[in-house]
Amino acid sequence: MAAAVTDEQAAIVATVRDFVEREVIPTASELEREDVFPDAIVAGMRALGLFGLTIPEAYGGAGLDLVTYALVVEELARGWMSVAGILNTHVITAHLITAFGTAAQRQRFLPRLASAELRAGFSMSEPGGGSDVQAIRTRAERRGDAYVVNGTKMWATNGARAGLVATLVRTATDIEPSHRQLSCLLCEKGPGFEAGRSIGKLGYKGVETTELLFRDNRQPAHNLLGGEEGQGFRQMMSGIEVGRINVAARAVGVARAAFEHALRYARERRTFGRPIAEHQAIQFKLADMATKIEAARLLTHRAAARKQEGRRSDVAAGMAKLFASEACQEVVLEAMRIFGGYGYSTEYPIERLYRDAPLLIVGEGTNEIQRLIIARGLLAGADD
Ligand SMILES: Cc1cc2nc3c(=O)[nH]c(=O)nc-3n(C[C@H](O)[C@H](O)[C@H](O)COP(=O)(O)OP(=O)(O)OC[C@H]3O[C@@H](n4cnc5c(N)ncnc54)[C@H](O)[C@@H]3O)c2cc1C
């Protein structure tokens, strides 16, 4: 855990850690292998109130801050990265509605999101590209009191089970600056809007990743986030910072799992008459792994605190996501080396962590894009 956590945060972490030990870790590897959605785990997360963790109390949530959220995500990901991903798009969309929604939108959606009676997705990416957000093609045309939506989205985490998807759409083609052509529509599943095929993946199994198909789908005009066209790019960029905090915290959790396994194994496994933990080469690996994890956690909490304060957070969230995901990849590989041949075996969880980690380098904006965001922000003096 990071340096200064409050008593309340420590109690929440203890509760979630206990849940993960009892409900997640014993079943994660099997569910992962079978690529089965973890219904029982999600029911447990719901009972703990995790889907409403950051939603204001006035709407039935716990009203907790993003540092607490990061701590919770780390604990979940330590058990199984996928369950932290199930939370991610939900929390991003809840943030969007809380921060930018009209009073009616908050009233209509937040209580059901807080209870997880309604689960939410977040969709910007399309088959033609994810990094170049402003090139999206999904179109929403205003006709009377509705938007008619046409297009295909790609890589929608929770795409099949989310009843509500915060979707980036093009509402105009001729306005400058061009980002004002984009809006965020709170799309409810219904005729003409459904999940398409589910995409097979290297890791990050259990949670579905799907296409989203919009075919002359009608969404009520009052589902336009904030009620004003042209705000979607700005809104989604704010939302994705919450997503980057989730990814960074997830990376800390996955790396921590790998480290804990490696530490235990290094104490037990003996070569040349002594535990491998007594070989300096192994000790150096453990020292580097733990140092990277701690640094990643500190960057993550810094970004979360900054975002919570309402300050500009593109650089901080980008740094946290970049550093934590790269560190996670390195730590997991080192854990695999410490495990020797057993690291490559499906009988140990290391190979799962090794397959999960690379997603964090790509998801929520690739690390190449994070470097662009960080550099642009620094050059613009945005990280004061
Ligand atoms: C399992 C999974 C779940 C996902 N869930 C969601 C979700 O819920 N919602 C959602 O909207 N998206 C989601 N994504 C999509 C993800 O955000 C995109 O994959 C990511 O943004 C990259 O987009 P792309 O795959 O189209 O790659 P591209 O944009 O085609 O990029 C390809 C390569 O080019 C590099 N590149 C691109 N532009 C530049 C540049 N200007 N300078 C340098 N390098 C560049 C990229 O870094 C990358 O290495 C998910 C992805 C995965 C794999």
The ligand as a Tripos MOL2 file, in Angstrom:
@<TRIPOS>MOLECULE
LIG
   53    58     1     0     0
SMALL
NO_CHARGES

@<TRIPOS>ATOM
      1 C1         -8.9240   -5.9580  -24.8670 C.3       1 LIG1
      2 C2         -9.1740   -4.5600  -25.2900 C.ar      1 LIG1
      3 C3        -10.2150   -3.8410  -24.7190 C.ar      1 LIG1
      4 C4        -10.5070   -2.5460  -25.1570 C.ar      1 LIG1
      5 N1        -11.5820   -1.8740  -24.6280 N.ar      1 LIG1
      6 C5        -11.9570   -0.6880  -25.1600 C.ar      1 LIG1
      7 C6        -13.1610   -0.0340  -24.7320 C.ar      1 LIG1
      8 O1        -13.8660   -0.4880  -23.8370 O.2       1 LIG1
      9 N2        -13.5310    1.1250  -25.3530 N.ar      1 LIG1
     10 C7        -12.7850    1.6800  -26.3510 C.ar      1 LIG1
     11 O2        -13.1620    2.7370  -26.8680 O.2       1 LIG1
     12 N3        -11.6290    1.0920  -26.7660 N.ar      1 LIG1
     13 C8        -11.2040   -0.0680  -26.2020 C.ar      1 LIG1
     14 N4        -10.0510   -0.6860  -26.6360 N.ar      1 LIG1
     15 C9         -9.3350   -0.1060  -27.7760 C.3       1 LIG1
     16 C10        -7.9970    0.5150  -27.4320 C.3       1 LIG1
     17 O3         -8.1970    1.7260  -26.7560 O.3       1 LIG1
     18 C11        -7.2570    0.6730  -28.7660 C.3       1 LIG1
     19 O4         -6.8670   -0.6160  -29.2000 O.3       1 LIG1
     20 C12        -6.0620    1.5690  -28.6470 C.3       1 LIG1
     21 O5         -6.4550    2.8980  -28.4090 O.3       1 LIG1
     22 C13        -5.2000    1.5400  -29.9230 C.3       1 LIG1
     23 O6         -5.9860    1.6930  -31.0760 O.3       1 LIG1
     24 P1         -5.7900    0.6830  -32.2920 P.3       1 LIG1
     25 O7         -5.8520   -0.6930  -31.7480 O.co2     1 LIG1
     26 O8         -6.7730    1.0670  -33.3380 O.co2     1 LIG1
     27 O9         -4.3290    0.9320  -32.8030 O.3       1 LIG1
     28 P2         -3.8790    2.0680  -33.8510 P.3       1 LIG1
     29 O10        -4.4530    3.3730  -33.4690 O.co2     1 LIG1
     30 O11        -4.1380    1.5670  -35.2130 O.co2     1 LIG1
     31 O12        -2.3080    2.0810  -33.5870 O.3       1 LIG1
     32 C14        -1.4210    1.0940  -34.1140 C.3       1 LIG1
     33 C15        -0.0020    1.3930  -33.6550 C.3       1 LIG1
     34 O13         0.4190    2.6750  -34.1310 O.3       1 LIG1
     35 C16         0.8230    3.4800  -33.0350 C.3       1 LIG1
     36 N5          0.4660    4.8800  -33.3040 N.ar      1 LIG1
     37 C17        -0.7350    5.3390  -33.7300 C.ar      1 LIG1
     38 N6         -0.6790    6.6700  -33.9000 N.ar      1 LIG1
     39 C18         0.5720    7.0660  -33.5630 C.ar      1 LIG1
     40 C19         1.2510    8.3190  -33.5110 C.ar      1 LIG1
     41 N7          0.6220    9.4650  -33.8050 N.pl3     1 LIG1
     42 N8          2.5370    8.3380  -33.1290 N.ar      1 LIG1
     43 C20         3.1800    7.1920  -32.7970 C.ar      1 LIG1
     44 N9          2.5940    5.9630  -32.8130 N.ar      1 LIG1
     45 C21         1.3130    5.9110  -33.1890 C.ar      1 LIG1
     46 C22         0.0830    2.9310  -31.8380 C.3       1 LIG1
     47 O14         0.7290    3.2750  -30.6260 O.3       1 LIG1
     48 C23         0.1470    1.4440  -32.1300 C.3       1 LIG1
     49 O15         1.4080    0.9660  -31.7440 O.3       1 LIG1
     50 C24        -9.7060   -1.9450  -26.1710 C.ar      1 LIG1
     51 C25        -8.6240   -2.6560  -26.7050 C.ar      1 LIG1
     52 C26        -8.3590   -3.9500  -26.2930 C.ar      1 LIG1
     53 C27        -7.2080   -4.6770  -26.9260 C.3       1 LIG1
@<TRIPOS>BOND
     1     1     2 1
     2     2     3 ar
     3     2    52 ar
     4     3     4 ar
     5     4     5 ar
     6     4    50 ar
     7     5     6 ar
     8     6     7 ar
     9     6    13 1
    10     7     8 2
    11     7     9 ar
    12     9    10 ar
    13    10    11 2
    14    10    12 ar
    15    12    13 ar
    16    13    14 ar
    17    14    15 1
    18    14    50 ar
    19    15    16 1
    20    16    17 1
    21    16    18 1
    22    18    19 1
    23    18    20 1
    24    20    21 1
    25    20    22 1
    26    22    23 1
    27    23    24 1
    28    24    25 2
    29    24    26 1
    30    24    27 1
    31    27    28 1
    32    28    29 2
    33    28    30 1
    34    28    31 1
    35    31    32 1
    36    32    33 1
    37    33    34 1
    38    33    48 1
    39    34    35 1
    40    35    36 1
    41    35    46 1
    42    36    37 ar
    43    36    45 ar
    44    37    38 ar
    45    38    39 ar
    46    39    40 ar
    47    39    45 ar
    48    40    41 1
    49    40    42 ar
    50    42    43 ar
    51    43    44 ar
    52    44    45 ar
    53    46    47 1
    54    46    48 1
    55    48    49 1
    56    50    51 ar
    57    51    52 ar
    58    52    53 1
@<TRIPOS>SUBSTRUCTURE
     1 LIG1         1 GROUP 0 **** ****
